[in-house]
Amino acid sequence: MRISRPVRITLQVLVSAGVLAYLIWQIDLGKTVDLIGSSNGWYLLASYLIFLVTTVGMAWRWKALLASKGIQEPLSWLTKLYFVGYAAGQVLPTSIGGDTVRIAAHARRRPEAKAEVAGAVLMERVVGSAGTLVLVAIGLVLAVGRYNNIQEVLILEIVLSVGLVLALALMFSRRTNAWLQNRGGTRALARGFRSLWDALHGYRAQPRALLIVLGATVVFQFVRILSIWLCGEAVGIDVSPLVYIIMGPLLFLVMLIPFTINGLGVREAFFIAFLGRFGVDADAAFATGFLFYAVTVAASIPGGAIMIWDSLRPALVRPREG
């Protein structure tokens, strides 16, 4: 049974509210508010600048995938769309909502290449997931022999990684596509997505571009993990950046699951559960998760400003023309 969008959003809001209520009950709210209020602004500014700079890098990654298919777009325009996607992602479920906005906007610019446009964004998401797997592998190697209190976390990372690998294998499997084409109930759906499937599989002939984008993705995600570490430093958490390197990829994977609106509640619970294993009290862990959320929201402000300007510009231009 398909759940309607209003019902789904209502359920996500209720889950977010329930998780947040439980977490607030578990922590000392006054102490947490004090930690957030007295946090080091310079660390937070550095974390915010990391997000802004890496957003340009993510747009460059998108540009490289498009260029490998012969679609040339200005980096400035793609960066603008990326920020707009961030803004949309604050109200739409997970980052998928922002991807949808980028696809729709780019398809209006390139109506003759809708499949390639959508394929580039989806491939960017696929390469991003692959980059997360690389970071998970790095974290697992670094954790061996160093930390003996995160076996469950490592098992969870392995399980999620295996699941992601299987999903990617099915996505690019020719046998899976042939099976869909031959199924009576899904034949029409498969035909409808045929052009998109062809666009995705066209990247099989672009291994160099994929390797370059994958390498850039690993670098950008690693730098963004440092932004999480800076949020912890801002509230006085003194743990090794290695802890965040182990935690970051798992957080990125968890945030892709649309349990709540924009991961609200799930993110903070994850911070408390993970950092608690390293002697960090729940108040400081919750404050770190909240500040990281605040940084991501602040990174969407340029996109929100662009959306407002684009909506007002037609009304401002008409009187001048008149």
N, C-alpha and C positions, 0 to 999 in steps of 0.2 A: 504494500500500500504506500502510495506516494504522499508525503507530508507537504502540505501547502507552505509557501514561504512565510506568511504571517505566523502560522503555528510554529514553524521551525525557529523563527527569530524569537518568539515568545519563550520557547523552551530554552534557547541559549541564554536569554536574559535571566530566566529563573535559575538556571544552573550557575551562571556567574554570580548572581546574588546569593545563592545558597552557599557556594564555596567561599565567597568573601566573608559572609556572615560567620561561617565556621572558623575561618582563619583569624578574624578579628576577635572572636571569642577565645582563641588559643593564645593570642599575644597580649602584651601590655600596650594598649592603644596609645596611652599618653607618652610612654617611652618611645614608641615607634614614631609618633608625630614629632617628638623632640629631635630624634635622629634625622628625620627627613628635613626638618626646619634648620638644623645646624650643620647640614652636609656641606662639604667643601665645594664651593661653586666653580673653582678652577678645574677640578677633576670632572665635574659635570659638563663644563664647557668643552673640555677636551673630548669627552665621550660624544657630545653632540657634533663637534666638528668632524670626528671620525665618520659619523653616520652621513653627514653631508658629502664629504669627499668620496666615500665609498659608493654613494648613490650615483655620482658621476661615473665611477668605475663600472657599476652595474649597467648603466646606460651604454657605456662603451662596449661591454660584453654583448649586449643586444644588437648594437650596430655591427659588430663583427659577424654575428650570425646572419644578419640580413645581407651584409656585403658578400658573404660566401655564396648567396643565392642571386647575386646581381642586383640587389635592391640597395641603393645608396640613399642614406638619410643623414641630415645634419645631426651631430652629436648634441647640439644645444636643444633641438626639438625633441629628441628622444629623452634627454634628461628632464625636460619639462614634463613629458608624459609620465616618466617614472615618478616624479614628485606628485603628480596628480593621482597616480595609482596608489601611492602611499596614503594620500588623503582619503581616497575612496575606501582603502583597506581598514580605516578606523571604524567604519560603520558596516562594511560588508564582511562576510565570514572569511577569516584568515587572509592570507595573501592572494588567494584565488580570486577574490573580488577585485583587487587591484589589477590583476592580470586581465580580467574580463574588460575592465575599463580601457586598458592600454590597447587590447585587441580591437575593440569597437572604434576607438579614436583613430587608430592607424588604418583600419579597414575603410573608414570614410576618406582617408587621404589616398589610399591605394585600392579602390574598388575592384580593379582588374586582377588583383593578387591577394584576395582575401585569405585563401588557403595558406599561401606562403607567409602572410603576415601572422596568422594565428599559429602556424607551425613554428615560427621563430620564437614567439613568446613561450609556447609549450616546450620547445627544445631548451630554451633558457632555463625553464623550471627543472627540466630533466637533468641538465648539466649542473644546476645548483644542487640537486639531490645527490648527484654523483660526487660533487665537491664535498658535501657533508659526509658522505661515506669515507672519503679520503681522510678527513679530519677525525672521524671516529676511529679509523685504523691507527692514525698517529696517536690519538689519546689512549687507545688500548695498549699500544707499545710502551708509551711513556708511563702508564700506570702500573705495568707489571713490575712487581717487586718493590714498588714505592708505597702503595696504599693497599692495605688489607681489609679496609672497612667499606669497600664499595663494590663487593662482588655482585650484589643484586643489580646495581647500576650498570656494571659491565655486561651482565647477562642481558639486561633490557636493551642496551645498545646493540648487542649482537643480534638479538631477535628482531629489532626494528630494522637493522641493516639487511638481514637476510630477507625480510618481507619486502623491503624496498627494491632489492636486487631482483627478486622474483617478479615484482610488479613491472619493473623496467624491461625484464626479459619478455614478459607477456606482451608489453606494449609494442616491442619491436619484432615480435615473432611473426614470421610469414605464415606459419602453420595456424596461429591464432586467427589471423586475418582470413585465411582460407576457410577455417571452421565457421567464422561469422558469416562469410559470404554464402555458405551452403546451408545455413540454418534458416528455416522458413520464417520463424518469428523475428529474427534479427537481420534478415537480408536487406530490408529497406533501410534500416538504421546503418548497416555497414556501407551500403551504397552512398548514403548521405554523407558519411564521413570519409569516403574514399579519397577525395582530393586532399583532405587534411592528413590522412594517413600517408599518402604519397609525398606530401610536403615534408613530413617528419622523417620518413625513410630516405628522402633525398639527401639527408645529412650523412648517410653512409658513404657517400662519395666525397665528403668534406672532412676527412680525418684530421688534417692539419688545423683547420679552423676549430674543430671540436677540442683538440688538445690544447690549443692556445687559450680558448675560452675556459676550459677546465682548470688550467693552471692559474689564470686570473681569478677564477671563482674561489679557489683554495686560499689565495692571498687575501682577497677581500673579506671572506668569511673569518679568516684568522684575525684580521685587523678588527673586525666587528666584535670578536670575542674579547679583545682588549678593551673595547668600550664597556663591556659588562664588568670586567675587572676594575675599571676606573670608577664605576658606580659603587662597587663594594668599597674601594678605597675612600670614596667620598663620605661614607658613614663610619669609617674607622675599622673596617674588616681587614685584618692582617693575615691573609693567606697567600700562598704562592700563585702566580698567574697560571701555573700548570694545572691547578685545580679547575680553573675556568676553561682551560683548553680541553679538559676531559668533559666538563659540564656543557660547554657551548654547543657542540654538535647535537647532543641529545635534546637540548632546549629547542634548537632549530627544527628538529624532527617533530617534537611534541607540539610546537606551535602551528604545524601544518594541519593538525587534526582539529576540525571545527566543533570542539566541545562547547565553547562559549563565544561571546562576542569579542573578537580580537584577542582571544586567549586570556581575557580578564579573569583572574582568580586562579586558573590553572597555572599560569606563569609564576605567581607568587607562591603557590603551594609547592611548585617544583623547586623554587629557590630555598624554601624552608627545609624541604626534605633532603635536598642535596647538600647544601652548605652546613646543615646540622650535623652531618657526618664528620665535619672537620672542626667541630667545637664552636661553630657560629650560632649564637642564640637566635631564636625565632624572630625577635624584634628587628635585629639588624638584617637578617636574611629577607624578611618581608620588605623592609625599607629599600634594600638593594633592588629587589624585583620591581617595586613600585617606581623607583627612580629610573630604572632601565625602561620601563613602560613610558614614563614621562619623556625620556629622551626620544623614543620612537615616535611619540605623539608630536613632539616639537619638530621632529624631522619632517612631519607631514604638513606643517604650517605653510611652507612655500607652495606646496601643491594646492592647499585650500585657498591661498591668496590668488593663485593662477586661475582656479575655477571661478572665484568671485569676479575677477577682472574679465574673464572671457564671457561671463553672463551679463556683465554691465556694459561692456564695450559696444555692442550693437545699439543700445539705447543712447549711448553718448555720441555715437557717430551720426545717427539719423538727424538730430537737430543741426549738426554742423553742415550736413549735406543740404538740409532744407534751407 
